[in-house]
Amino acid sequence: MSEQNENLHSTEDRKEVIAKLKELSPDFVGMISEYALGTVFDRPVLNEKLKEVVAITALISLGTERLQGHLESALAQGFSKEEIAEIIMLTSIYLGFPRAIDAMLVLHEVVRVQGEMSAVHRQV
C-alpha cells in the first residue's frame, strides 16, 4: 500500500469515509490519494505535526465532520489531548467560540472512544 493510501486508511473515520466514497466514485478516491495526499500533503517543507495543526485549524473553521479523523490522526502522531485542546482554544480567538465548542466536543468524543478501545485492549 502506498503512503498516500496508508494516509487514506490511517483512522477509523477515514476508513469509513473512503469506503463510502469508493462505492460512489473510485476515481474521486484516486484524486484524493494522488493529488491531495500525494502532490500537496507530501510536500517536505512542513513536518507532519505542523501539517496536522493546519488541517485541524482549517477543519474547525469549516465546521466539518472531517475534523474527527484529523484529531484521531493527531493523537496517533503523539499530540496529547491537552495540546489539541490548546490548538482548539487558540482557534476560538479567530474563528469564534461556537466553532471551538464544537471542536472540543469532537475531541471529547475521540478521546472517550480511544479510552474505551485502550481499556478493551488492556483486558485482552
C-alpha positions in Angstrom: 0.0 0.0 0.0 1.4 3.4 -0.9 2.0 6.1 1.7 -1.0 8.1 0.3 -3.2 5.0 0.6 -2.0 4.4 4.2 -3.0 8.0 5.0 -6.4 7.4 3.5 -6.9 4.5 5.9 -5.0 5.7 8.9 -8.0 6.4 11.2 -11.4 4.7 11.7 -13.1 7.8 10.5 -11.1 7.9 7.3 -11.6 4.1 6.6 -15.4 4.6 6.8 -15.4 7.7 4.6 -13.1 6.2 2.0 -15.3 3.0 1.9 -18.4 5.1 1.2 -16.7 7.3 -1.4 -15.3 4.2 -3.2 -18.9 2.9 -3.6 -19.9 6.1 -5.3 -16.7 7.1 -7.2 -13.4 5.2 -7.1 -12.0 7.9 -9.3 -12.7 10.6 -6.7 -10.8 8.5 -4.1 -7.9 8.3 -6.6 -7.9 12.0 -6.9 -7.8 12.5 -3.2 -4.9 10.0 -2.9 -2.9 11.2 -5.8 -3.3 14.9 -5.6 -4.4 15.9 -2.1 -2.3 13.4 -0.2 0.4 12.9 -2.8 1.2 16.1 -4.6 0.1 18.6 -1.9 0.3 16.9 1.6 3.6 15.1 0.9 5.5 18.3 0.2 8.6 18.2 2.5 8.8 21.7 3.9 6.5 21.3 6.9 6.7 18.4 9.3 3.7 16.0 9.8 2.7 17.5 13.1 2.6 21.0 11.7 0.5 19.8 8.7 -1.9 18.3 11.2 -2.3 21.6 13.1 -3.1 23.3 9.8 -5.6 20.7 8.9 -7.3 20.8 12.3 -7.5 24.6 12.2 -8.9 24.7 8.7 -11.5 22.0 9.5 -12.6 23.8 12.7 -13.1 26.9 10.6 -15.3 25.0 8.1 -17.2 23.2 10.9 -16.8 19.9 9.0 -17.2 16.3 10.3 -13.8 15.6 8.8 -12.3 17.0 12.0 -12.7 13.7 13.8 -10.3 11.8 11.6 -7.7 14.5 11.9 -8.0 14.6 15.7 -7.5 10.8 15.7 -4.5 11.2 13.5 -3.0 14.0 15.7 -3.3 11.7 18.8 -1.7 8.9 16.8 1.2 11.2 15.9 1.9 11.9 19.5 -0.1 15.0 20.3 -1.6 15.0 23.8 -5.2 15.8 24.3 -4.1 18.9 26.2 -2.1 20.1 23.2 -5.0 19.6 20.9 -7.3 21.4 23.3 -4.8 24.3 23.3 -5.0 24.4 19.5 -8.7 24.5 19.7 -8.7 27.2 22.3 -6.4 29.3 20.2 -8.7 29.0 17.2 -11.6 30.4 19.3 -10.0 33.9 19.1 -10.0 33.8 15.3 -12.9 31.5 14.5 -15.3 32.1 17.4 -16.5 30.2 20.3 -19.2 28.2 18.6 -16.7 26.5 16.3 -14.3 25.9 19.2 -17.0 24.4 21.3 -18.0 22.0 18.5 -14.3 21.1 18.1 -13.9 20.5 21.8 -16.9 18.2 21.8 -15.4 16.2 18.8 -12.1 15.9 20.7 -14.0 14.8 23.8 -15.7 12.0 21.8 -12.5 10.9 20.1 -10.6 10.7 23.4 -13.5 8.9 25.0 -13.7 6.3 22.3 -9.9 5.8 22.3 -10.0 5.4 26.1 -12.6 2.7 25.7 -10.6 1.0 23.0 -7.5 1.1 25.2 -9.4 -0.4 28.1 -10.6 -3.3 25.9 -7.0 -3.9 24.6 -5.7 -4.0 28.2 -8.3 -6.6 29.2 -7.3 -8.9 26.3 
